[in-house]
């Protein structure tokens, strides 16, 4: 297997494998491809502990690093998942929030490991791309939401 030139590295305390397996079960075209153990003791663990986990999320290569508790997740990094309808939006939102995660605003939520996700219906992205009054109405509607309501965005687009 060829190692990609660019891989997203997500820092975890010790839960990289658990998180990667959850992502692989939740999202299509996602899987765990390798689990690597530390060959020696390191600041956050011992020889034999899971050090890295290679996985994909919707085909995007990632690596989870069990680096310890020195660094924490922030909204400065998020996975953005484009959805086609309310059912798909609900499915991914509920999987993340319902598995120990928490809701945020404007389509954002965090999983139980603190990783941020944007569950973004394409209707919202399309409205923003349209610009002008349509984008303004959709944006103002989005600003009042946690999980995005597709029907409300469509209504805002129409005015």
Secondary structure as GFF3:
##gff-version 3
##sequence-region A 1 159
A	DSSP	beta_strand	8	12	.	.	.	ID=ss1
A	DSSP	alpha_helix	16	26	.	.	.	ID=ss2
A	DSSP	beta_strand	31	37	.	.	.	ID=ss3
A	DSSP	beta_strand	50	57	.	.	.	ID=ss4
A	DSSP	beta_strand	60	66	.	.	.	ID=ss5
A	DSSP	beta_strand	78	83	.	.	.	ID=ss6
A	DSSP	alpha_helix	86	97	.	.	.	ID=ss7
A	DSSP	beta_strand	102	103	.	.	.	ID=ss8
A	DSSP	beta_strand	108	110	.	.	.	ID=ss9
A	DSSP	beta_strand	116	121	.	.	.	ID=ss10
A	DSSP	alpha_helix	122	130	.	.	.	ID=ss11
A	DSSP	alpha_helix	132	142	.	.	.	ID=ss12
A	DSSP	alpha_helix	150	158	.	.	.	ID=ss13
###
